[in-house]
Amino acid sequence: MIRLTPINYQLDAITVTDEDPAVGIMRRVIEEKQKWYDSLRTYQSKAYTRTALKNDSGIVSIAESISDIFWDYKKGAREVVLSMDQSRNVDYDDNFATAVLIDNFYSDDIRIQGFNMIGPTHPDAIEHYHFKLIGQRKLDKRIVYDIELRPKGKLQPAFQGRIAILDEVFAMIEVDLQPRDNLIFPPPIQSWKLAYKQQFRNFGERFWLPADVRIDGTIKFGFPGLQFPPISYTQLTRLSGYQINLALPDTLFESKIMRREEHSDSTGAGVQAARVPLSDVEEEAYESLDSTLTISKAFKPTGMFARFVDFDEDENENDGGIFSFVNFIPKLWYNRVAGLHSGLQLQTNSFKKFKLRAETGYRSEQGSWNYSGGIRVPLFDNEAWIEADLFNENVTRNRSFTWNRFFNSVLPLIGSGDYFDYYQREGFSAGVGFELPDKLNSTLQLTYNQEDHSPLKKNTDYALFDDDNLFRETPAVQSGDMRTLTAILQYDDEYTPFGFVGEKGLRLEVEHSGEALNSDFKFTRYSAQFYYQIPTFLRRRIIPNALIFLVSAGKTTGSIPAQRLGAIDTGYETFRPFGTFRSLSNRPLEGDEHLAVFWEHSFRTTPFELIGLNQLARKNWTFLIHGASGRTWLSDKTRAKLGFTPIVSEEIHHELGASISGIFGLLRIDYTKRLNGSGSFLSFGATRIL
């Protein structure tokens, strides 16, 4: 018998918890990061970058670069390219290898594909990610924890994949991540798959910064009837030679775009000296790619509209005769005064902002021609301009920011009336404009107009589908010589109708006509338009939920003629876009004063995602709520002088509704309920994309 001697072993304490060990590890990673991350102010590094584009047949182009990268925690990154090389089918100026846009996955917020992604070491990362320890391994006698992460919520843009954490220092040393697979992109992007790998090294003792990045991506885009083949790409960037918290010259950040030195090496000698070895496939591509294999040839579109698209480069593209500098624009419309207007406008292409325009057209029911023309000449390096116009034409009595004469042609052709009234003007205008300082992002335009106004009468009742159609008569405007001074201040974007995108801007206009100008009219007109888009929910998305609104207001003093009344737009039959009262149609509201507020909140694809209709969400179906309020005022004095009764709202008009947008990619269906009266209305409009 052998007697064994008992020995006591002291084991480490075991804590039983429902929390995965990875969560505790990530808490330590986030704590350690905060000790050094906020003290990182600037850095400079060397970068080698190689990018390759691929189609179904293989590599179609390669580009490489050597550059200096400069980063400032407030101003962002800039790049100075020192050397470039590329396959024979890529021009030097088209070299697309850039390191300035690479992502640092140690950042709190990571901008990818237009989304503001939550980084795996964000201070709130544990609230947004499930972390799971999936393994551990040794690296230089230290333990490396392999941790899987996946998003907790359904809506926030985040990553999924794996990260590696170095024990003891609790530093993230490697990521292998992809954006979550339910990201929704705006048209024309149909899908965009990306995979990132990045390694980190210890620089400057306590700073952990990217040593490289490797990207694999595939993007597919198209429109109904026009599809492009998938574009695949790979990028490799190696970073080295970091210098941390050094003073960077302000000149590096004067421009937001990537900088290229005038004397950069275009021969590629520097690239070849620092090149990360090419794969066999890349070596073969460098040798075999034909200089005639352009990107447009490698990614030719298909579909019913593909034959109308020609992206092939033409060496003689600037040898197009008159067509190379003149645009020919048809001017066609139909109304109850002119009948069929058939005309053409010739306008020069922009050449240092110099513009020349000439237009003429024949009015079938009036049996006469109209003409107009203008010139614009830039001054002081395009910071100012002078312009002049000459005209003899029919014009609309109401100034609409939504409708024009071409769109209006539908109503009279189908026998549903005529949205506008018309008068004849003949004369000229001359003015000067200024680009205000960059910080103001505005233009100011001052114009003198001298116009002879005369009334027009109805000349036809013809409609395509109604032999018994009878249009209303055209109200007579006050005849006379109108001489005005107009000042227009435009801040940011000019307003464009139909609500395809959310714009931001302000337009202020003052027009004065009086005795000092020897005018037959004596009035002052003030008008304003303010339009804005405010992100609301899910701001990390490429297109967050947003509130869009438009405010239109106007006031007049003096004796306002009919041709200067203010107006609020309504819809056309069942086509009623943003910026119009959707529960009214076919005639504008008029007055010598007006005020209207239009708004809508776009929830984007969020409601469809929440209820599990992901197929509709991926087709960019969007849910919106919308409303409008406003009215016009017409004084007794103005009403008595008009000689006709315009449509005037006697009370504030209110409406509220809901919409689904993105149907078939282009269509929007609106339901609107009038709140200050009876009636519910179903209408359609154009899809709001952004």
LUMSEDREN-869888 format. One line per 5 residues: number of its first residue (from 1); their letters; for each residue x, y, z of C-alpha. Coordinates in steps of 0.05 Angstrom, whole numbers. Layout:
BEGIN
NUM> A> X Y Z; ...
end
This chain:
BEGIN
1> MIRLT> 0 0 0; 25 69 -18; 3 125 28; -6 193 -6; 8 257 31
6> PINYQ> -49 308 23; -29 376 -4; -73 439 -4; -77 480 -68; -101 553 -64
11> LDAIT> -142 569 -127; -162 637 -153; -232 659 -135; -286 642 -185; -341 692 -196
16> VTDED> -406 666 -225; -441 719 -267; -485 723 -328; -439 775 -358; -391 751 -412
21> PAVGI> -318 761 -393; -310 803 -456; -352 858 -425; -304 867 -367; -245 866 -415
26> MRRVI> -277 920 -458; -290 964 -397; -215 962 -383; -199 977 -456; -244 1039 -454
31> EEKQK> -214 1062 -388; -143 1054 -413; -159 1090 -478; -184 1151 -440; -117 1158 -406
36> WYDSL> -82 1175 -472; -134 1189 -525; -152 1260 -504; -78 1280 -504; -69 1261 -577
41> RTYQS> -71 1328 -613; -32 1319 -678; 10 1270 -716; 48 1261 -780; 62 1194 -814
46> KAYTR> 86 1163 -879; 35 1124 -920; 39 1074 -977; -28 1061 -1010; -50 1013 -1064
51> TALKN> -120 1010 -1092; -147 962 -1145; -214 962 -1181; -245 896 -1204; -303 872 -1245
56> DSGIV> -328 802 -1257; -268 788 -1302; -214 810 -1252; -172 871 -1239; -186 929 -1286
61> SIAES> -140 982 -1256; -87 993 -1202; -62 1057 -1170; -8 1068 -1117; 19 1127 -1079
66> ISDIF> 70 1148 -1027; 48 1207 -984; 55 1245 -919; -7 1244 -875; -21 1302 -827
71> WDYKK> -76 1298 -774; -103 1349 -726; -157 1331 -675; -198 1392 -694; -182 1403 -767
76> GAREV> -180 1331 -791; -131 1299 -840; -93 1324 -900; -48 1288 -949; 13 1310 -989
81> VLSMD> 27 1260 -1045; 101 1250 -1059; 101 1196 -1111; 49 1158 -1153; 46 1099 -1199
86> QSRNV> -12 1067 -1236; -30 1017 -1289; -27 1040 -1361; -102 1052 -1366; -102 1103 -1309
91> DYDDN> -79 1175 -1322; -32 1208 -1273; -86 1260 -1256; -137 1204 -1244; -95 1165 -1194
96> FATAV> -145 1146 -1140; -98 1117 -1087; -107 1161 -1026; -94 1149 -953; -125 1212 -925
101> LIDNF> -194 1180 -920; -173 1117 -883; -209 1102 -818; -179 1096 -749; -221 1043 -713
106> YSDDI> -195 1068 -646; -237 1131 -656; -301 1140 -617; -340 1156 -680; -320 1126 -747
111> RIQGF> -346 1156 -812; -359 1100 -863; -403 1101 -924; -433 1167 -900; -455 1135 -834
116> NMIGP> -427 1158 -767; -412 1090 -738; -404 1075 -663; -332 1052 -653; -317 989 -613
121> THPDA> -280 1032 -561; -331 1087 -557; -345 1108 -484; -416 1081 -494; -397 1020 -534
126> IEHYH> -421 971 -481; -491 1001 -487; -492 989 -562; -454 923 -571; -458 852 -548
131> FKLIG> -386 830 -533; -369 756 -529; -301 724 -513; -290 671 -567; -217 653 -554
136> QRKLD> -149 672 -530; -78 663 -555; -6 681 -539; 33 739 -569; 104 751 -542
141> KRIVY> 86 716 -476; 24 759 -469; -48 737 -476; -90 763 -533; -165 760 -525
146> DIELR> -207 749 -587; -274 782 -578; -336 779 -622; -381 840 -625; -450 851 -654
151> PKGKL> -499 908 -648; -552 908 -593; -604 953 -627; -637 948 -695; -630 1019 -720
156> QPAFQ> -564 1051 -702; -507 1043 -752; -454 998 -720; -404 942 -735; -403 867 -730
161> GRIAI> -342 822 -730; -282 810 -686; -230 850 -648; -166 829 -611; -146 857 -543
166> LDEVF> -76 853 -513; -77 833 -439; -43 874 -384; -44 939 -425; -115 926 -449
171> AMIEV> -102 956 -518; -140 939 -582; -87 912 -630; -130 885 -687; -199 891 -718
176> DLQPR> -235 849 -769; -302 885 -778; -358 898 -826; -415 949 -822; -479 914 -799
181> DNLIF> -515 881 -856; -580 921 -851; -554 990 -870; -600 1027 -918; -570 1069 -973
186> PPPIQ> -603 1124 -1015; -614 1114 -1090; -578 1101 -1135; -537 1057 -1088; -571 988 -1085
191> SWKLA> -519 953 -1042; -451 967 -1012; -412 912 -977; -348 929 -940; -298 891 -897
196> YKQQF> -242 923 -857; -180 895 -825; -134 940 -785; -75 931 -738; -50 978 -685
201> RNFGE> 19 989 -656; 45 1027 -596; 74 1094 -618; 101 1147 -571; 99 1101 -511
206> RFWLP> 25 1106 -493; -8 1120 -561; -38 1063 -601; -46 1084 -674; -62 1048 -740
211> ADVRI> -5 1010 -772; -45 992 -833; -115 983 -862; -141 932 -912; -208 943 -945
216> DGTIK> -250 898 -989; -312 929 -1019; -366 917 -1071; -416 970 -1092; -476 962 -1138
221> FGFPG> -518 1019 -1162; -569 1034 -1215; -638 1062 -1232; -700 1029 -1259; -681 1010 -1330
226> LQFPP> -607 1026 -1320; -563 978 -1281; -488 980 -1272; -446 918 -1258; -418 909 -1188
231> ISYTQ> -355 949 -1175; -307 913 -1129; -245 945 -1099; -189 931 -1051; -145 979 -1014
236> LTRLS> -81 969 -974; -50 1025 -935; 13 1018 -892; 29 1073 -842; 96 1084 -809
241> GYQIN> 144 1136 -782; 95 1170 -735; 112 1237 -704; 63 1254 -649; 38 1321 -622
246> LALPD> 82 1363 -666; 64 1433 -691; 31 1430 -760; 31 1491 -807; -37 1524 -818
251> TLFES> -25 1523 -893; -38 1448 -893; -110 1460 -874; -128 1518 -920; -166 1470 -965
256> KIMRR> -210 1412 -946; -189 1371 -1006; -128 1326 -1012; -65 1365 -1029; -16 1344 -1082
261> EEHSD> 52 1375 -1087; 68 1408 -1153; 134 1370 -1157; 108 1302 -1137; 142 1244 -1171
266> STGAG> 96 1217 -1226; 146 1164 -1249; 130 1119 -1190; 203 1111 -1169; 187 1127 -1097
271> VQAAR> 127 1080 -1098; 169 1022 -1124; 221 1032 -1071; 170 1030 -1014; 120 983 -1045
276> VPLSD> 87 928 -1006; 98 866 -1050; 45 856 -1103; 6 792 -1107; 15 749 -1169
281> VEEEA> -52 773 -1196; -32 846 -1186; 35 834 -1219; 1 804 -1279; -49 861 -1282
286> YESLD> 6 913 -1283; 38 878 -1342; -24 861 -1382; -75 917 -1373; -86 953 -1439
291> STLTI> -85 1028 -1437; -150 1029 -1477; -188 991 -1422; -221 1052 -1390; -263 1049 -1328
296> SKAFK> -325 1064 -1369; -312 1005 -1414; -300 959 -1355; -366 976 -1323; -416 985 -1380
301> PTGMF> -488 991 -1358; -546 947 -1379; -621 957 -1383; -671 990 -1428; -639 1059 -1420
306> ARFVD> -567 1036 -1427; -564 1054 -1501; -576 1127 -1482; -515 1128 -1436; -446 1136 -1467
311> FDEDE> -389 1140 -1417; -334 1123 -1467; -280 1175 -1469; -271 1212 -1533; -205 1243 -1548
316> NENDG> -240 1295 -1591; -295 1311 -1541; -278 1385 -1544; -282 1386 -1619; -357 1391 -1623
321> GIFSF> -365 1456 -1661; -421 1500 -1636; -449 1444 -1592; -386 1447 -1549; -404 1516 -1520
326> VNFIP> -478 1527 -1534; -538 1491 -1503; -603 1486 -1542; -663 1484 -1496; -734 1474 -1524
331> KLWYN> -787 1522 -1498; -854 1487 -1506; -920 1500 -1469; -994 1508 -1480; -1044 1556 -1448
336> RVAGL> -1109 1592 -1463; -1075 1656 -1485; -1015 1635 -1528; -1043 1569 -1551; -983 1526 -1569
341> HSGLQ> -917 1561 -1556; -860 1530 -1596; -792 1561 -1583; -719 1550 -1571; -668 1580 -1523
346> LQTNS> -594 1583 -1539; -549 1591 -1478; -474 1588 -1473; -441 1537 -1428; -410 1568 -1367
351> FKKFK> -343 1598 -1385; -315 1632 -1323; -387 1650 -1307; -396 1688 -1372; -465 1675 -1400
356> LRAET> -501 1694 -1463; -574 1676 -1476; -623 1684 -1534; -694 1658 -1539; -752 1662 -1587
361> GYRSE> -818 1626 -1597; -882 1627 -1638; -950 1633 -1605; -1001 1596 -1648; -1065 1629 -1623
366> QGSWN> -1035 1699 -1620; -1002 1692 -1687; -939 1728 -1663; -868 1716 -1640; -837 1731 -1573
371> YSGGI> -763 1742 -1559; -716 1753 -1502; -642 1754 -1491; -589 1770 -1439; -516 1774 -1423
376> RVPLF> -477 1764 -1358; -404 1787 -1352; -362 1768 -1291; -319 1820 -1256; -264 1819 -1204
381> DNEAW> -245 1746 -1211; -318 1724 -1211; -333 1758 -1145; -382 1805 -1180; -419 1810 -1246
386> IEADL> -461 1856 -1289; -519 1832 -1331; -572 1859 -1378; -635 1830 -1409; -682 1850 -1465
391> FNENV> -752 1820 -1472; -818 1822 -1509; -860 1764 -1483; -921 1736 -1447; -908 1725 -1373
396> TRNRS> -949 1696 -1316; -984 1745 -1270; -967 1703 -1209; -896 1687 -1188; -894 1614 -1170
401> FTWNR> -836 1579 -1136; -865 1511 -1153; -897 1513 -1222; -876 1537 -1291; -911 1544 -1358
406> FFNSV> -888 1476 -1382; -919 1439 -1323; -980 1482 -1327; -993 1458 -1398; -1023 1394 -1372
411> LPLIG> -1084 1428 -1340; -1109 1465 -1402; -1094 1406 -1448; -1138 1359 -1406; -1192 1413 -1397
416> SGDYF> -1180 1426 -1323; -1170 1500 -1327; -1108 1543 -1329; -1068 1554 -1265; -1039 1621 -1287
421> DYYQR> -1063 1687 -1314; -1019 1725 -1364; -999 1794 -1388; -951 1822 -1440; -887 1857 -1421
426> EGFSA> -836 1892 -1465; -773 1926 -1441; -705 1914 -1411; -668 1905 -1345; -597 1917 -1322
431> GVGFE> -564 1899 -1257; -503 1882 -1217; -489 1824 -1169; -439 1810 -1115; -412 1748 -1081
436> LPDKL> -410 1766 -1008; -351 1743 -964; -345 1667 -960; -367 1663 -888; -434 1694 -907
441> NSTLQ> -445 1645 -965; -491 1695 -999; -502 1736 -1061; -533 1805 -1068; -565 1828 -1133
446> LTYNQ> -590 1897 -1151; -632 1906 -1215; -666 1963 -1252; -726 1942 -1293; -764 1983 -1345
451> EDHSP> -825 1946 -1372; -886 1966 -1412; -945 1923 -1387; -1008 1908 -1426; -1066 1859 -1415
456> LKKNT> -1078 1796 -1455; -1143 1761 -1472; -1164 1688 -1477; -1153 1663 -1548; -1174 1589 -1545
461> DYALF> -1218 1539 -1509; -1185 1478 -1540; -1173 1417 -1497; -1152 1348 -1520; -1209 1308 -1489
466> DDDNL> -1265 1359 -1481; -1298 1388 -1543; -1344 1431 -1499; -1288 1459 -1456; -1294 1532 -1436
471> FRETP> -1235 1567 -1402; -1246 1626 -1356; -1229 1695 -1383; -1161 1725 -1370; -1165 1782 -1319
476> AVQSG> -1139 1848 -1346; -1078 1877 -1313; -1066 1951 -1305; -1030 1978 -1366; -971 2025 -1360
481> DMRTL> -897 2035 -1356; -870 1999 -1294; -800 2020 -1272; -773 1986 -1210; -710 1976 -1169
486> TAILQ> -704 1906 -1141; -655 1879 -1088; -648 1804 -1077; -606 1773 -1022; -596 1698 -1030
491> YDDEY> -566 1659 -973; -540 1588 -986; -579 1545 -1036; -633 1570 -1083; -699 1536 -1072
496> TPFGF> -717 1482 -1122; -787 1452 -1125; -815 1382 -1117; -776 1365 -1054; -725 1315 -1082
501> VGEKG> -675 1338 -1029; -678 1378 -965; -648 1446 -978; -624 1502 -933; -630 1575 -953
506> LRLEV> -661 1643 -947; -684 1690 -1001; -703 1763 -986; -730 1808 -1040; -751 1881 -1041
511> EHSGE> -781 1914 -1103; -797 1988 -1106; -834 2028 -1159; -848 2103 -1151; -846 2175 -1174
516> ALNSD> -770 2180 -1168; -765 2127 -1223; -818 2161 -1266; -861 2099 -1262; -936 2094 -1273
521> FKFTR> -940 2048 -1212; -927 2067 -1140; -915 2009 -1092; -863 1971 -1052; -864 1896 -1047
526> YSAQF> -828 1854 -994; -822 1779 -998; -783 1725 -961; -772 1651 -967; -738 1610 -914
531> YYQIP> -727 1535 -922; -688 1489 -877; -677 1416 -859; -664 1396 -787; -638 1326 -770
536> TFLRR> -680 1296 -714; -672 1221 -698; -619 1170 -717; -568 1224 -734; -513 1173 -743
541> RIIPN> -545 1148 -807; -524 1172 -876; -594 1203 -882; -622 1215 -812; -695 1227 -797
546> ALIFL> -708 1301 -810; -757 1357 -805; -763 1398 -869; -800 1464 -871; -812 1522 -918
551> VSAGK> -837 1591 -896; -862 1639 -950; -885 1709 -933; -900 1774 -969; -926 1844 -957
556> TTGSI> -939 1905 -1000; -948 1979 -989; -975 2031 -1036; -1022 2016 -1094; -1004 1945 -1115
561> PAQRL> -1025 1924 -1186; -1053 1855 -1202; -988 1833 -1233; -951 1841 -1167; -999 1806 -1119
566> GAIDT> -968 1755 -1074; -989 1682 -1081; -989 1615 -1045; -984 1554 -1089; -1034 1497 -1091
571> GYETF> -1031 1431 -1127; -1045 1409 -1198; -1103 1360 -1200; -1074 1300 -1162; -1001 1321 -1167
576> RPFGT> -989 1361 -1103; -916 1366 -1081; -884 1397 -1020; -892 1473 -1019; -965 1471 -1042
581> FRSLS> -1030 1466 -1004; -1047 1393 -1019; -1121 1401 -1001; -1129 1456 -1054; -1115 1453 -1128
586> NRPLE> -1112 1486 -1196; -1110 1559 -1174; -1063 1597 -1128; -1087 1637 -1067; -1072 1712 -1078
591> GDEHL> -1068 1775 -1037; -1028 1838 -1023; -1003 1800 -961; -990 1726 -951; -959 1678 -901
596> AVFWE> -952 1603 -908; -914 1549 -870; -903 1481 -901; -870 1425 -862; -860 1350 -863
601> HSFRT> -822 1301 -820; -789 1243 -855; -781 1180 -814; -743 1150 -873; -745 1074 -873
606> TPFEL> -748 1068 -797; -822 1048 -790; -814 992 -841; -752 967 -806; -786 967 -738
611> IGLNQ> -845 925 -762; -801 876 -800; -816 898 -871; -742 899 -889; -754 887 -963
616> LARKN> -792 953 -968; -739 987 -926; -684 963 -974; -725 992 -1031; -722 1058 -993
621> WTFLI> -796 1063 -978; -803 1123 -932; -858 1144 -884; -872 1218 -873; -922 1262 -837
626> HGASG> -936 1331 -864; -976 1394 -854; -986 1465 -877; -1018 1529 -851; -1026 1597 -882
631> RTWLS> -1071 1649 -914; -1072 1710 -958; -1101 1778 -943; -1131 1826 -994; -1147 1897 -972
636> DKTRA> -1211 1931 -992; -1171 1985 -1027; -1134 1934 -1070; -1197 1893 -1083; -1234 1954 -1109
641> KLGFT> -1179 1972 -1159; -1169 1902 -1189; -1231 1897 -1231; -1236 1821 -1216; -1239 1777 -1155
646> PIVSE> -1178 1732 -1143; -1181 1671 -1099; -1167 1695 -1028; -1169 1654 -964; -1218 1684 -914
651> EIHHE> -1187 1646 -856; -1123 1610 -839; -1119 1546 -879; -1095 1484 -840; -1081 1414 -866
656> LGASI> -1048 1351 -840; -1029 1286 -872; -984 1225 -882; -944 1199 -940; -907 1139 -966
661> SGIFG> -849 1156 -1012; -802 1114 -1054; -854 1071 -1089; -822 1044 -1153; -763 1088 -1133
666> LLRID> -796 1152 -1158; -868 1158 -1134; -898 1187 -1070; -970 1178 -1046; -999 1231 -1000
671> YTKRL> -1061 1230 -957; -1083 1300 -933; -1140 1321 -887; -1164 1393 -888; -1171 1416 -816
676> NGSGS> -1208 1482 -824; -1260 1451 -870; -1285 1386 -897; -1249 1340 -944; -1195 1287 -949
681> FLSFG> -1150 1282 -1009; -1106 1229 -1040; -1051 1257 -1085; -982 1239 -1110; -914 1273 -1117
686> ATRIL> -841 1259 -1128; -799 1217 -1081; -758 1255 -1030; -689 1224 -1035; -649 1264 -984
end
